[in-house]
Amino acid sequence: MSTVMSGGQAAIEALQAEETSHVFGLIGSATMEMFDALYDAEGISFVGVHDERTGTHMADGFARASGKAGVILAGQNGPGATNLVTGLSQAMAAFSPVVSIAGALSSGHVYRDAFQEVDQQSLFTPVTKKTWTAPSAERVPELFREAFRTALSPRMGPVQLNLPRDVLAAQAEFDPMQAPSGYRNMSLPAGHPDHIAKAAAMLAGAERPVIVAGGGIKTTGGHEAALALAEALGCPVVTSPGHGDAVPFGHPLNAGQMGPRGNAVASRLVKEADVILALGTRLGFNATFYTYDNINRAAQIIQIELEPTAIGRFFPVALGIWADAPLAAGQITEALGAMAQRGAAEAWTAAFQAERQAFLAQRDVDAIETGPTQPSGLFKALRGVLPRDAAITMDAGTLCLQATDALNYWTPKSLFTPLDFGLVGFSFACGLGVKCAQPDRPVVSLMGDGGFGMTVSELSTAVDHGINTVTVVMNNACWGAEKAYQRDFFNGRYIGADVSSPDFAKLADLYGAKGYRADTLAEVAPAIEAALACGKPAVVDVAVDPNALYSFRRDSFKHRGG
């Protein structure tokens, strides 16, 4: 039976049909019909934010943690919509299924230099999987279905739906909304049996096999399938950068993150392996810098990817398999069957395990725990105090990059980073989204003082909605990466590198959150324990040695002789 309602009411009913639990957004006059309908919408919690960019990061974190689409609603066209661009670019780089909705100019005012006019269709097209502008109220449900289907279909990513004011205000007749099961694909491809058999034979014959587990294992929760294969082969598993939680930290075959930003043990494995199984990973920039400096040129690469255009894109492969990574891993494990003793591979793995244990022990020994707080000492303190089930979010910047493989991720899907977009100002807002998706889980967000300063206004969002995360501000009073480059490659000619900030602990208290300071390393663990237990959004302002700077991208400055 059809119902007469406005386009705005239809939009909210479409969200309800998609079983949307949270909408992050900033109110605006262009979408008042939607907000009025949202007032009565059962099952949807509206989280009002202070900036559309950070609201998009919240939706991104929610999506990654929940496996569902994260929804952001920019209430105003023009400036409200343009503020979404950075967040959507971030979600695009992370293949995060964000459904972004923005009010748009009334159809009759387009191309008239109207108030807050901007070509939103063109603006969002390069930074989303797809962008639509609704032409009429009648088509609103159809376009919402298309938006959710596109965002959640492999390879996942953000979409943008522009809703003109007149479309939201117009009345129309609507049939009952379709449930997702009525229109969305529910299956994923398996590997071709011949290709699976070939992969099994290549891996069985390898002397130095290694599995590189990436986002295709982490996002799907496919760690059990990946580890079952590793156990059948008796081979190590390394993870691609930013996906150090793809397999549990405590598993004896887990070597940690590889590549220029990974650890030496995992990186050596990929540089020396004779067969590399790239399991749900592109072998992209952060893993390899696209060079054979970080991967064995002589290795045979088996690449299993759900996105066919990623296969062999950056490195030639001996075998490419278009398939869901966990599903294909299970197929290979089954194809291996009962394996004969493989002395060379077992020796390779035993040597790695001894090296890994020595590395972890030395990591603690080498931590500097005297004088001004050093990153290594801070990370050791964090390893000792963070709950094993904690979700950890990070920014870009050198302190967070150093932390990426310095912490222990005991539970898959516990590390949330900007990945290839390298965004500063992401972590705190992302953590709020993760906490909304998993309210019973401790969420700890690591940021530098510069990045937290960008987004500190969302403390009121956290307080208003009771989103109790802990933000650890690693405060070195500078833009650390850039200052390191100026020191190492530009003769210490510092400009724009230093940052002044208020006392973030006091500022948190003023917002109604709880603030803590850690001016010495000894104060870090007690402050974080208190923050986790305080029952409020909390900020721990940690003074870090401003001279503890590190140049990650030395390769970018080879032309300067560095």
C-alpha positions as CSV (number, residue, x, y, z in Angstrom):
1,M,0.0,0.0,0.0
2,S,1.5,3.3,-1.0
3,T,1.9,6.3,1.3
4,V,2.0,10.0,0.6
5,M,5.0,11.8,2.2
6,S,7.7,14.3,1.4
7,G,11.0,13.5,-0.1
8,G,12.6,14.2,3.2
9,Q,10.4,11.7,5.0
10,A,11.1,9.1,2.3
11,A,14.8,9.6,2.8
12,I,14.6,8.8,6.5
13,E,12.3,5.8,5.8
14,A,14.9,4.6,3.3
15,L,17.6,4.8,6.1
16,Q,15.3,2.8,8.4
17,A,14.9,0.2,5.7
18,E,18.7,-0.1,5.6
19,E,18.7,-0.7,9.4
20,T,20.7,2.4,10.0
21,S,21.4,2.8,13.7
22,H,23.5,6.0,13.7
23,V,23.5,9.2,11.6
24,F,26.3,11.6,12.1
25,G,25.6,15.1,10.9
26,L,25.4,18.8,11.2
27,I,22.0,20.5,11.0
28,G,21.3,22.9,8.1
29,S,18.3,24.6,6.5
30,A,18.7,22.7,3.2
31,T,17.6,19.4,4.8
32,M,15.0,20.5,7.4
33,E,12.5,18.0,6.0
34,M,14.9,15.2,6.7
35,F,15.7,16.4,10.2
36,D,12.1,16.8,11.0
37,A,11.5,13.2,9.9
38,L,14.5,12.1,11.9
39,Y,12.9,13.5,15.1
40,D,10.4,10.6,15.1
41,A,12.6,8.0,13.5
42,E,12.7,4.9,15.7
43,G,16.0,3.0,15.9
44,I,18.2,5.8,14.5
45,S,20.4,7.8,16.9
46,F,21.4,11.2,15.5
47,V,24.9,12.3,16.6
48,G,25.2,16.1,16.0
49,V,28.8,17.1,15.2
50,H,30.7,20.4,14.9
51,D,32.2,20.0,11.5
52,E,31.2,17.9,8.5
53,R,34.7,16.7,8.0
54,T,35.0,15.2,11.4
55,G,31.5,13.8,11.2
56,T,32.6,12.0,8.0
57,H,35.6,10.5,10.0
58,M,33.1,9.3,12.6
59,A,31.0,7.7,9.9
60,D,34.2,6.1,8.5
61,G,35.2,4.7,11.9
62,F,31.7,3.4,12.5
63,A,31.7,1.7,9.1
64,R,35.1,0.0,9.6
65,A,34.2,-1.2,13.1
66,S,30.7,-2.4,12.4
67,G,31.0,-3.7,8.8
68,K,27.9,-1.7,7.9
69,A,27.6,1.6,6.1
70,G,28.4,4.7,8.0
71,V,26.1,7.6,7.4
72,I,26.9,11.3,7.4
73,L,24.3,14.0,6.8
74,A,25.5,17.5,5.8
75,G,22.5,19.6,6.4
76,Q,23.6,22.6,4.3
77,N,24.4,22.8,0.7
78,G,27.5,24.8,-0.4
79,P,29.9,25.1,2.6
80,G,28.3,22.3,4.5
81,A,28.8,20.0,1.5
82,T,32.3,21.2,0.7
83,N,33.4,20.4,4.2
84,L,32.8,16.7,3.4
85,V,35.5,16.5,0.8
86,T,38.4,15.7,3.0
87,G,36.5,13.0,5.0
88,L,35.3,11.4,1.8
89,S,38.7,11.4,0.2
90,Q,40.0,9.7,3.4
91,A,37.2,7.1,3.2
92,M,37.9,6.5,-0.5
93,A,41.6,5.7,0.2
94,A,40.5,3.3,3.0
95,F,37.8,1.6,0.9
96,S,35.4,2.5,3.7
97,P,31.6,2.3,3.0
98,V,30.4,5.8,3.9
99,V,27.0,7.0,2.6
100,S,27.3,10.7,2.5
101,I,24.1,12.8,2.2
102,A,24.0,16.5,1.6
103,G,21.4,19.1,1.0
104,A,21.6,20.7,-2.4
105,L,20.4,23.9,-4.1
106,S,16.8,24.0,-5.3
107,S,16.6,22.7,-8.8
108,G,15.2,26.0,-10.2
109,H,18.1,28.0,-8.8
110,V,20.9,26.0,-10.4
111,Y,23.3,28.0,-12.7
112,R,22.0,31.3,-11.3
113,D,24.9,32.1,-8.9
114,A,22.4,31.5,-6.1
115,F,23.3,31.7,-2.4
116,Q,25.7,28.9,-1.5
117,E,25.7,27.5,-5.0
118,V,28.5,25.0,-5.9
119,D,28.4,22.2,-8.4
120,Q,28.2,19.3,-5.9
121,Q,27.8,16.7,-8.5
122,S,31.2,17.6,-10.1
123,L,32.8,18.3,-6.7
124,F,32.3,14.8,-5.2
125,T,32.7,12.7,-8.3
126,P,36.5,12.3,-8.0
127,V,36.4,11.4,-4.3
128,T,33.6,8.9,-4.2
129,K,32.7,5.6,-5.9
130,K,29.7,7.3,-7.3
131,T,27.8,10.6,-6.8
132,W,24.1,11.2,-7.6
133,T,21.8,14.2,-7.5
134,A,18.2,13.3,-6.9
135,P,16.0,14.6,-9.8
136,S,12.6,14.1,-8.0
137,A,11.1,13.1,-4.7
138,E,9.7,9.9,-6.3
139,R,13.2,8.6,-7.0
140,V,14.6,9.2,-3.5
141,P,14.2,5.6,-2.2
142,E,15.7,4.2,-5.5
143,L,18.8,6.4,-5.1
144,F,19.2,5.4,-1.4
145,R,19.1,1.8,-2.4
146,E,21.7,2.5,-5.1
147,A,23.9,4.4,-2.7
148,F,24.0,1.6,-0.1
149,R,24.5,-1.1,-2.7
150,T,27.4,0.8,-4.2
151,A,29.0,1.7,-1.0
152,L,28.9,-1.9,0.3
153,S,29.7,-3.8,-2.9
154,P,33.3,-4.8,-3.5
155,R,35.6,-2.9,-3.5
156,M,33.7,-0.9,-0.9
157,G,34.0,2.8,-0.6
158,P,32.1,6.1,0.0
159,V,29.3,7.5,-2.1
160,Q,27.6,10.9,-2.2
161,L,23.9,11.6,-2.5
162,N,22.9,15.2,-3.2
163,L,19.2,16.1,-2.3
164,P,17.9,19.4,-3.6
165,R,15.7,21.4,-1.3
166,D,12.7,21.2,-3.7
167,V,13.1,17.4,-3.9
168,L,13.0,17.0,-0.1
169,A,10.0,19.3,0.2
170,A,7.9,17.8,-2.6
171,Q,5.1,15.3,-1.8
172,A,4.8,12.0,-3.6
173,E,3.3,8.5,-3.3
174,F,5.8,5.8,-2.2
175,D,5.5,2.1,-2.1
176,P,6.8,0.3,1.0
177,M,10.6,0.5,1.3
178,Q,12.6,-2.6,0.1
179,A,14.7,-4.5,2.7
180,P,18.4,-4.9,1.7
181,S,17.8,-8.7,1.2
182,G,15.5,-7.8,-1.7
183,Y,18.1,-6.1,-3.9
184,R,21.6,-6.6,-2.6
185,N,24.2,-9.3,-3.6
186,M,24.8,-11.7,-0.7
187,S,27.6,-13.9,-2.2
188,L,31.3,-13.5,-3.0
189,P,33.5,-15.2,-5.6
190,A,35.6,-18.3,-4.9
191,G,38.8,-19.1,-6.7
192,H,38.8,-21.3,-9.8
193,P,39.6,-24.8,-8.8
194,D,42.5,-25.1,-11.3
195,H,44.0,-21.9,-9.9
196,I,43.6,-23.0,-6.4
197,A,45.3,-26.3,-7.1
198,K,48.2,-24.4,-8.7
199,A,48.5,-22.1,-5.8
200,A,48.6,-25.0,-3.4
201,A,51.3,-26.7,-5.4
202,M,53.4,-23.6,-5.5
203,L,53.1,-23.0,-1.8
204,A,53.7,-26.7,-0.9
205,G,56.9,-26.6,-3.0
206,A,58.3,-23.4,-1.5
207,E,61.3,-23.3,0.9
208,R,60.6,-19.8,2.1
209,P,56.9,-19.1,1.9
210,V,55.2,-16.1,3.5
211,I,51.7,-14.9,3.6
212,V,51.0,-11.1,3.4
213,A,47.6,-10.5,4.9
214,G,46.0,-7.2,4.0
215,G,42.7,-5.4,4.2
216,G,40.9,-8.2,2.4
217,I,41.5,-10.4,5.5
218,K,41.1,-7.6,8.1
219,T,37.9,-6.1,6.7
220,T,36.2,-9.5,6.3
221,G,37.2,-10.8,9.7
222,G,39.0,-13.6,7.7
223,H,41.9,-14.2,10.1
224,E,40.8,-17.7,11.0
225,A,41.0,-18.8,7.4
226,A,44.3,-17.0,6.9
227,L,45.8,-18.6,10.0
228,A,44.5,-22.1,9.1
229,L,46.4,-21.8,5.8
230,A,49.5,-20.6,7.5
231,E,49.3,-23.5,10.0
232,A,48.8,-26.0,7.2
233,L,51.9,-24.6,5.5
234,G,53.8,-23.9,8.7
235,C,54.7,-20.5,7.3
236,P,54.9,-17.0,8.7
237,V,52.2,-14.3,8.2
238,V,53.1,-10.7,7.8
239,T,50.5,-7.9,7.6
240,S,50.4,-4.9,5.4
241,P,50.9,-1.5,7.1
242,G,47.8,-0.2,8.8
243,H,46.4,-3.8,9.0
244,G,48.6,-5.1,11.9
245,D,45.4,-6.3,13.4
246,A,44.5,-8.5,10.5
247,V,45.6,-11.5,12.6
248,P,45.9,-11.7,16.4
249,F,49.2,-10.4,17.9
250,G,49.6,-13.5,20.0
251,H,49.6,-16.1,17.2
252,P,53.0,-17.8,16.9
253,L,53.1,-17.3,13.1
254,N,52.3,-13.6,13.2
255,A,55.4,-11.5,12.3
256,G,53.7,-8.1,12.4
257,Q,53.6,-5.4,9.8
258,M,56.0,-5.4,6.9
259,G,57.5,-2.7,4.7
260,P,59.1,0.7,5.1
261,R,57.0,1.4,8.2
262,G,56.9,-2.1,9.5
263,N,59.3,-4.1,11.7
264,A,62.7,-5.5,10.6
265,V,61.6,-9.2,11.1
266,A,58.5,-9.0,9.0
267,S,60.2,-6.9,6.4
268,R,63.1,-9.3,6.0
269,L,60.7,-12.2,5.5
270,V,59.1,-10.5,2.4
271,K,62.6,-9.5,1.1
272,E,63.8,-13.1,1.3
273,A,60.7,-15.2,0.5
274,D,60.7,-17.4,-2.6
275,V,56.9,-17.6,-2.7
276,I,54.7,-14.7,-1.5
277,L,51.0,-15.2,-1.1
278,A,49.5,-11.7,-1.2
279,L,46.2,-12.4,0.5
280,G,43.7,-9.6,0.1
281,T,46.4,-6.9,-0.4
282,R,47.4,-4.6,-3.3
283,L,51.0,-4.6,-2.3
284,G,50.6,-0.9,-2.5
285,F,52.4,2.2,-1.5
286,N,52.7,1.9,2.3
287,A,53.7,-1.8,2.0
288,T,56.3,-1.4,-0.8
289,F,56.8,2.2,-1.9
290,Y,56.3,0.4,-5.3
291,T,60.0,-0.8,-5.3
292,Y,61.8,-4.1,-5.0
293,D,63.6,-2.6,-2.0
294,N,60.8,-4.0,0.1
295,I,59.9,-7.3,-1.7
296,N,62.0,-10.0,-3.2
297,R,62.3,-9.5,-7.0
298,A,63.0,-13.2,-7.5
299,A,59.9,-14.3,-5.5
300,Q,56.9,-15.9,-7.2
301,I,53.9,-13.9,-6.2
302,I,50.4,-15.4,-5.8
303,Q,47.9,-12.6,-5.5
304,I,44.4,-13.1,-4.3
305,E,42.2,-10.1,-4.6
306,L,38.5,-9.3,-4.7
307,E,39.2,-6.3,-6.9
308,P,40.4,-7.7,-10.2
309,T,42.1,-4.5,-11.3
310,A,44.5,-4.7,-8.3
311,I,46.0,-8.1,-9.4
312,G,49.5,-7.6,-10.8
313,R,49.0,-3.8,-10.8
314,F,52.3,-2.9,-9.0
315,F,54.3,-6.1,-9.3
316,P,54.1,-8.9,-11.9
317,V,52.5,-12.1,-10.5
318,A,53.1,-15.7,-11.1
319,L,49.4,-16.4,-10.4
320,G,46.5,-14.0,-10.0
321,I,43.2,-15.2,-8.5
322,W,40.1,-13.1,-8.4
323,A,38.3,-14.2,-5.3
324,D,37.3,-13.4,-1.8
325,A,40.5,-13.7,0.2
326,P,39.3,-15.8,3.2
327,L,37.2,-18.0,0.9
328,A,40.2,-18.7,-1.3
329,A,42.5,-19.3,1.7
330,G,40.1,-22.0,2.8
331,Q,40.1,-23.5,-0.6
332,I,43.9,-23.7,-0.7
333,T,44.0,-25.2,2.8
334,E,41.7,-27.9,1.7
335,A,43.7,-28.5,-1.5
336,L,46.9,-28.9,0.5
337,G,45.5,-31.9,2.4
338,A,47.9,-33.9,4.4
339,M,51.3,-32.5,3.7
340,A,54.6,-34.3,3.8
341,Q,57.4,-33.0,6.1
342,R,58.8,-29.8,4.6
343,G,62.2,-29.5,6.3
344,A,63.4,-26.3,4.5
345,A,60.2,-24.4,5.1
346,E,60.0,-25.6,8.7
347,A,63.6,-24.3,9.3
348,W,62.7,-21.0,7.7
349,T,59.7,-20.6,10.1
350,A,61.6,-21.7,13.2
351,A,64.3,-19.2,12.5
352,F,61.7,-16.5,12.0
353,Q,60.0,-17.4,15.3
354,A,63.2,-17.1,17.2
355,E,64.0,-13.8,15.6
356,R,60.5,-12.5,16.3
357,Q,60.8,-13.3,20.0
358,A,64.2,-11.7,20.2
359,F,62.9,-8.6,18.5
360,L,59.9,-8.3,20.9
361,A,62.2,-8.7,23.9
362,Q,64.7,-6.2,22.5
363,R,61.9,-3.7,21.8
364,D,61.3,-3.5,25.6
365,V,65.0,-3.4,26.4
366,D,65.6,-0.6,24.0
367,A,62.8,1.6,25.2
368,I,64.1,4.8,26.7
369,E,62.6,5.4,30.1
370,T,64.7,8.3,31.4
371,G,64.6,12.0,30.8
372,P,61.9,13.7,28.7
373,T,59.4,11.2,27.5
374,Q,60.6,9.4,24.3
375,P,58.4,7.7,21.8
376,S,59.9,4.2,22.6
377,G,59.2,4.6,26.3
378,L,55.7,5.9,25.7
379,F,54.9,2.9,23.5
380,K,56.2,0.5,26.1
381,A,54.0,2.1,28.7
382,L,51.0,1.8,26.3
383,R,51.7,-1.8,25.7
384,G,51.6,-2.4,29.4
385,V,48.4,-0.6,30.1
386,L,46.1,-0.9,27.1
387,P,43.3,-3.5,27.5
388,R,43.7,-6.4,25.1
389,D,40.3,-5.8,23.6
390,A,40.9,-2.1,23.0
391,A,40.3,-0.5,19.7
392,I,43.1,1.9,18.8
393,T,42.8,4.7,16.3
394,M,45.7,6.8,15.0
395,D,46.5,9.8,13.0
396,A,49.3,10.3,10.4
397,G,52.4,12.1,11.6
398,T,55.7,10.5,12.8
399,L,54.7,9.7,16.3
400,C,51.6,7.8,15.2
401,L,53.6,6.1,12.3
402,Q,56.2,5.0,14.9
403,A,53.4,3.6,17.0
404,T,51.7,1.6,14.3
405,D,53.9,-1.5,14.7
406,A,55.0,-0.7,18.3
407,L,51.7,-1.7,19.9
408,N,50.1,-5.1,20.2
409,Y,46.8,-5.8,18.4
410,W,45.4,-8.8,20.2
411,T,42.0,-8.7,18.5
412,P,41.3,-8.4,14.7
413,K,39.8,-5.1,13.7
414,S,41.4,-3.2,16.5
415,L,43.6,-0.7,14.5
416,F,42.1,2.2,12.6
417,T,44.4,4.5,10.7
418,P,44.2,7.0,7.8
419,L,46.0,4.4,5.7
420,D,47.1,5.7,2.3
421,F,45.5,9.2,2.7
422,G,48.0,10.1,5.4
423,L,45.5,12.4,7.2
424,V,46.2,14.4,10.3
425,G,43.1,15.2,12.3
426,F,41.4,11.8,11.8
427,S,42.0,9.7,15.0
428,F,39.8,11.4,17.6
429,A,36.8,11.6,15.4
430,C,37.3,8.1,14.0
431,G,37.4,6.8,17.6
432,L,34.0,8.4,18.3
433,G,32.6,6.5,15.4
434,V,34.2,3.2,16.5
435,K,32.8,3.7,20.0
436,C,29.3,4.2,18.6
437,A,29.6,1.0,16.6
438,Q,31.1,-1.0,19.6
439,P,29.9,0.9,22.8
440,D,31.1,-1.8,25.2
441,R,34.7,-1.8,23.9
442,P,37.4,0.6,25.2
443,V,38.5,2.9,22.4
444,V,41.9,4.8,22.7
445,S,42.8,7.4,20.1
446,L,46.4,8.5,19.5
447,M,47.1,11.9,18.1
448,G,49.7,14.6,18.0
449,D,49.0,18.0,19.4
450,G,48.6,19.5,16.0
451,G,46.0,17.0,14.8
452,F,44.0,17.2,18.1
453,G,44.0,21.0,17.8
454,M,42.2,20.6,14.5
455,T,39.4,18.6,15.9
456,V,39.2,19.4,19.6
457,S,35.7,20.9,19.2
458,E,34.3,17.4,18.9
459,L,34.8,17.0,22.6
460,S,31.4,18.6,23.0
461,T,30.0,16.0,20.7
462,A,31.5,13.3,22.8
463,V,30.2,14.8,26.0
464,D,26.7,15.6,24.6
465,H,26.2,12.0,23.4
466,G,28.2,10.1,26.1
467,I,30.8,8.7,23.7
468,N,33.4,7.8,26.2
469,T,36.7,7.4,24.4
470,V,40.2,8.1,25.6
471,T,42.4,10.4,23.5
472,V,46.1,10.3,24.1
473,V,47.7,13.5,22.8
474,M,51.4,13.0,22.1
475,N,52.3,16.6,22.6
476,N,55.7,17.6,21.1
477,A,54.7,21.2,20.3
478,C,55.4,20.8,16.6
479,W,54.4,19.4,13.3
480,G,56.9,16.5,13.8
481,A,57.3,15.1,10.4
482,E,57.8,18.4,8.7
483,K,60.2,19.6,11.4
484,A,62.2,16.5,11.0
485,Y,62.5,17.1,7.3
486,Q,63.5,20.7,7.9
487,R,66.2,19.5,10.4
488,D,67.6,16.7,8.2
489,F,67.4,18.1,4.7
490,F,67.0,21.9,5.0
491,N,69.7,22.8,7.5
492,G,67.3,23.4,10.4
493,R,65.7,26.3,8.6
494,Y,62.4,26.0,10.6
495,I,59.3,27.8,9.4
496,G,55.7,26.9,10.4
497,A,56.9,23.8,12.3
498,D,56.2,24.8,15.9
499,V,52.7,24.5,17.4
500,S,51.4,26.3,20.5
501,S,48.4,24.7,22.3
502,P,46.4,25.2,25.4
503,D,46.6,22.8,28.3
504,F,44.5,20.0,26.7
505,A,43.7,18.5,30.1
506,K,42.2,21.7,31.3
507,L,40.4,22.3,28.0
508,A,38.8,18.8,28.3
509,D,37.5,19.7,31.7
510,L,36.0,22.9,30.4
511,Y,34.2,20.9,27.8
512,G,32.7,18.7,30.5
513,A,35.1,15.8,29.7
514,K,37.9,14.6,31.9
515,G,41.5,15.8,31.4
516,Y,44.7,14.3,32.6
517,R,48.4,15.4,32.2
518,A,51.4,13.2,32.0
519,D,54.5,15.4,32.2
520,T,56.8,12.4,32.9
521,L,56.8,8.9,31.6
522,A,56.0,7.5,35.0
523,E,52.7,9.4,34.9
524,V,51.5,7.9,31.6
525,A,50.1,4.5,32.7
526,P,48.3,5.8,35.8
527,A,46.7,8.6,33.7
528,I,45.5,6.2,31.0
529,E,44.1,3.8,33.6
530,A,42.2,6.6,35.3
531,A,41.0,7.9,31.9
532,L,39.7,4.4,31.0
533,A,37.8,4.2,34.3
534,C,36.4,7.7,34.6
535,G,33.1,7.1,32.8
536,K,33.5,10.2,30.6
537,P,35.2,11.2,27.4
538,A,38.8,11.7,28.5
539,V,42.0,13.4,27.2
540,V,45.5,12.5,28.4
541,D,47.9,15.2,27.4
542,V,51.4,13.6,27.3
543,A,54.5,15.8,27.1
544,V,56.8,14.1,24.5
545,D,60.4,15.2,23.8
546,P,60.2,17.8,21.0
547,N,63.6,16.7,19.8
548,A,62.6,13.1,19.3
549,L,61.9,13.6,15.6
550,Y,62.2,11.0,12.8
551,S,62.2,11.4,9.0
552,F,60.1,8.6,7.6
553,R,60.2,9.5,4.0
554,R,63.9,9.9,3.5
555,D,63.5,8.5,0.0
556,S,61.6,11.7,-0.9
557,F,64.7,13.8,-0.2
558,K,67.4,11.8,-2.0
559,H,67.8,14.8,-4.3
560,R,69.1,16.8,-1.3
561,G,71.8,14.3,-0.4
562,G,70.1,13.1,2.8
